Amino acid sequence: MMQMTRLLDAQGLEISHEGHRTRLKWHRLRKRFADPLFSAEVMAEGFAAGASMELDLRVRADGGFVVLHDEELDGETTGHGPIAKKTIGDLGDIRMKEGDRPLILSEDLAAMMQSTHPAALLQFDMKDEYEATGTRGIEHLATHFRDIAASVIVSAGSLDLIVAVKEKLPHLLRGIDPTDKLYNIWQASGWKAVEMELRADLRGPTEPDTIYLHWRLILDAAREGLDMIALCQDEGKRVDAWTFTLKHPEVGFSDEEWRNFQALMALKPDQITTDEAPATERAWKLRMAE
């Protein structure tokens, strides 16, 4: 029985509360913060377990993509210069700084996604604007991700890019992240203006499946009477609250973290993004058992 409990605690896939299931999404392909950034090994583990995972994509000069967050190679890799000026040939000898691993290219992703657990979901977070990605980038996605077994959701801050994905790859799920825009609207015009803008996004041309919102924005709005999660769910959309990561995962929730996480869970998000999925699930069970 103890072995089974350990196994369940280690999964980090979801939390069930008051009849609602909230998935835990592995941020930047990390099940734990100690995992290397964008690890193919962790992705393979997630595919086998049916995890929800996120990775960042940067467009290359040849229209393909590489799994990296930054605009320049210098921060995360042994390479130098802007990724948008590199072709697939330029990236072959470049390694990730963590663990001396090869970069993951979009071509590699397509191959890995041929066999996965049916519940697995992989979020492609497109870090470049539509102008940078261009028709070649969209064509590349269409060519390589037309016939894959895994579920994919494509997200971006650029609404034009998501509309282009919808037109070219209608079978892929779509997500939008209006967080920065909504923060700015709140500061300039207040919560009513935020509500109006969010409703417009939900009903807009991207036809999103999931709305990505910073968890603090969600809680700030709720304290002022605006339930952003319920608003989205009433329109048939899912909500991902990002990114809630325990400061001391080996200890569990601090009192402040617990207050915030409880308040977030009470609003019933469909998904919470975290760098510490198993520790979050374990800490939740321990607190709820008290």
C-alpha positions in Angstrom: 0.0 0.0 0.0 2.9 2.4 0.9 4.4 1.7 -2.6 1.2 2.5 -4.3 0.8 5.7 -2.3 4.3 6.8 -3.3 3.6 6.0 -7.0 0.4 8.1 -6.9 2.1 11.0 -5.1 4.9 11.0 -7.7 2.7 11.5 -10.7 1.9 15.2 -10.6 -0.9 14.9 -13.2 -4.0 16.4 -11.5 -5.8 17.4 -8.4 -9.4 16.6 -7.8 -11.4 18.9 -5.5 -15.2 19.1 -4.9 -15.9 17.1 -8.0 -13.7 19.3 -10.2 -10.5 18.0 -11.9 -7.6 20.5 -12.3 -4.7 19.3 -14.4 -1.2 20.2 -13.4 0.8 21.3 -16.4 4.6 20.7 -16.5 6.1 24.1 -17.3 8.9 24.2 -19.9 8.9 20.3 -19.9 9.9 20.2 -16.2 8.1 17.8 -13.9 10.3 19.2 -11.1 12.3 22.5 -11.0 15.4 20.4 -10.6 14.8 18.9 -14.0 16.9 20.3 -16.9 15.0 22.9 -19.0 13.2 21.4 -22.1 14.2 17.8 -21.4 13.3 15.2 -24.1 13.5 12.5 -21.4 10.9 14.3 -19.2 8.7 14.8 -22.3 8.9 11.1 -23.1 7.9 10.3 -19.4 5.0 12.8 -19.7 3.8 11.2 -23.0 3.8 7.8 -21.3 1.9 9.0 -18.2 -0.7 11.2 -20.0 0.7 14.5 -18.7 -0.1 18.0 -19.8 3.1 19.7 -20.7 4.3 23.0 -22.2 7.3 23.9 -24.3 8.4 27.1 -26.0 9.0 27.4 -29.7 11.3 29.9 -31.5 11.2 30.2 -35.2 14.4 29.5 -37.3 15.6 31.2 -40.4 14.4 28.2 -42.5 10.8 28.3 -41.1 11.3 25.4 -38.7 11.4 25.7 -34.9 13.6 25.0 -32.0 12.4 24.4 -28.4 13.8 27.4 -26.6 12.4 30.3 -24.6 14.8 33.2 -25.3 15.1 35.1 -28.6 18.9 34.7 -28.5 20.8 31.4 -28.2 23.3 32.8 -25.6 21.2 32.3 -22.4 20.1 28.7 -22.7 22.6 27.2 -25.1 26.3 27.1 -26.1 25.4 29.1 -29.2 25.3 32.8 -29.9 23.1 35.2 -31.7 19.4 35.4 -32.7 17.6 32.1 -33.3 15.6 33.7 -36.2 18.8 33.9 -38.2 19.9 30.3 -37.7 19.0 27.4 -40.0 18.7 23.7 -39.0 22.3 23.2 -40.1 23.6 26.0 -37.9 22.1 24.4 -34.8 23.5 20.8 -35.1 26.6 21.3 -32.9 24.9 23.6 -30.4 24.0 22.1 -27.0 21.9 23.1 -24.0 24.0 24.5 -21.2 22.2 22.2 -18.7 23.4 18.7 -19.2 25.2 19.2 -22.6 22.1 18.0 -24.4 21.3 18.5 -28.1 18.6 21.0 -28.9 15.0 19.7 -29.6 13.9 20.7 -33.1 10.3 20.7 -34.4 11.2 17.8 -36.6 12.2 15.8 -33.5 9.0 16.7 -31.8 6.9 15.4 -34.7 8.7 12.1 -34.5 8.3 11.7 -30.7 4.6 12.4 -30.9 3.7 9.5 -33.1 2.9 7.3 -30.0 1.6 8.8 -26.8 -0.9 8.2 -24.0 -4.3 9.3 -25.2 -4.6 11.8 -22.3 -1.3 13.5 -23.1 -1.5 17.2 -24.1 1.5 19.2 -25.4 1.3 23.0 -25.5 3.3 24.8 -28.2 3.9 28.3 -26.8 4.9 30.3 -29.8 7.3 33.0 -28.6 7.6 35.0 -31.9 5.1 37.4 -33.4 3.2 36.4 -36.6 5.4 38.7 -38.7 8.5 36.7 -37.6 6.9 33.3 -37.9 5.4 34.1 -41.3 3.7 31.7 -43.7 6.7 29.5 -43.9 6.5 28.8 -40.1 2.8 28.0 -40.4 3.4 25.7 -43.4 6.2 24.0 -41.4 3.7 23.2 -38.6 1.1 22.0 -41.1 3.6 19.7 -42.8 5.0 18.2 -39.6 2.0 18.1 -37.2 -0.8 17.1 -39.6 -0.8 13.4 -38.6 0.3 13.0 -35.0 -1.1 10.8 -32.2 -0.8 13.3 -29.4 -3.1 16.2 -28.7 -1.5 19.6 -29.3 -2.6 23.1 -28.3 -0.9 26.0 -29.9 -0.7 29.2 -27.9 0.7 32.7 -28.4 0.4 36.3 -27.3 0.0 37.2 -31.0 -3.7 36.8 -32.0 -2.8 37.1 -35.7 -0.6 34.0 -35.3 -3.4 32.0 -33.7 -5.9 33.0 -36.4 -3.3 31.8 -39.0 -2.9 28.5 -37.2 -6.7 28.1 -37.1 -7.0 28.5 -40.8 -4.1 26.2 -41.7 -4.4 23.6 -38.9 -8.0 23.6 -37.8 -7.6 20.2 -36.0 -5.2 21.6 -33.4 -6.5 23.2 -30.3 -5.7 26.9 -29.8 -4.9 29.0 -26.7 -4.5 32.7 -26.1 -2.7 34.6 -23.3 -4.2 38.1 -22.9 -2.6 38.6 -19.4 -0.2 41.5 -20.2 -2.9 43.3 -22.1 -5.4 42.8 -19.3 -3.0 44.0 -16.7 -2.5 47.2 -18.7 -6.2 47.7 -19.2 -6.8 47.2 -15.4 -4.3 49.8 -14.5 -5.6 52.3 -17.0 -9.3 51.7 -16.9 -10.3 49.2 -14.1 -11.9 45.8 -13.9 -15.1 46.5 -15.9 -12.9 47.3 -18.9 -10.9 44.1 -18.3 -14.1 42.1 -18.3 -15.3 43.7 -21.6 -11.9 43.0 -23.3 -11.8 39.4 -22.0 -15.3 38.8 -23.3 -14.3 40.2 -26.7 -11.2 37.9 -26.8 -13.3 34.8 -25.9 -15.7 35.5 -28.8 -13.0 36.7 -31.2 -11.7 35.2 -34.4 -9.1 33.0 -32.7 -11.9 30.8 -31.3 -9.7 29.7 -28.4 -10.1 26.4 -26.5 -8.0 27.6 -23.5 -7.3 31.0 -22.0 -3.9 31.4 -20.2 -4.1 33.8 -17.3 -1.5 34.7 -14.6 -2.8 33.3 -11.3 -2.2 36.6 -9.4 -4.4 38.4 -12.0 -7.1 35.8 -11.4 -7.0 36.3 -7.6 -6.8 40.1 -7.9 -9.9 40.1 -10.1 -11.7 37.7 -7.8 -11.1 40.0 -4.8 -12.8 42.8 -6.7 -15.8 40.6 -7.7 -14.7 39.5 -11.2 -14.5 35.7 -11.5 -12.4 35.4 -14.7 -12.4 31.6 -14.6 -16.2 31.4 -14.4 -16.5 34.0 -17.2 -14.4 31.9 -19.5 -16.0 28.6 -18.6 -19.5 30.1 -19.2 -18.3 30.7 -22.7 -17.2 27.1 -23.1 -13.5 27.9 -22.6 -10.9 26.3 -20.4 -8.6 28.3 -18.1 -4.9 27.7 -17.3 -3.6 29.6 -14.3 0.1 30.1 -14.7 2.7 29.7 -13.1 2.4 28.6 -9.5 5.6 27.0 -8.2 6.3 26.0 -4.6 9.3 27.9 -3.2 10.3 24.9 -1.0 8.8 21.8 -2.7 10.4 19.4 -0.2 8.5 21.2 2.7 5.2 21.9 0.9 3.1 25.0 1.0 4.0 28.0 3.1 1.0 29.6 4.8 0.9 32.3 2.2 1.2 29.9 -0.7 -1.5 27.7 0.8 -3.9 30.7 1.1 -3.3 31.6 -2.5 -3.5 28.1 -3.8 -6.7 27.4 -1.9 -8.3 30.6 -3.2 -7.2 29.6 -6.7 -8.6 26.1 -6.4 -11.9 27.4 -5.1 -12.3 29.2 -8.5 -12.0 25.8 -10.2 -9.3 26.4 -12.9 -9.1 23.6 -15.5 -5.3 23.6 -15.3 -2.5 25.1 -13.2 1.0 25.5 -14.7 3.8 24.6 -12.3 7.5 23.7 -12.2 6.8 21.4 -9.3 3.9 19.2 -10.3 4.4 16.1 -8.0 5.3 18.2 -5.0 2.2 20.4 -5.5 0.0 17.3 -5.7 1.7 15.8 -2.6 1.5 19.1 -0.6 -2.2 19.5 -1.5 -3.0 16.0 -0.2 -1.1 16.6 3.0 -2.8 19.9 3.7 -6.3 18.4 2.9 -5.6 15.5 5.3 -4.9 17.8 8.2 
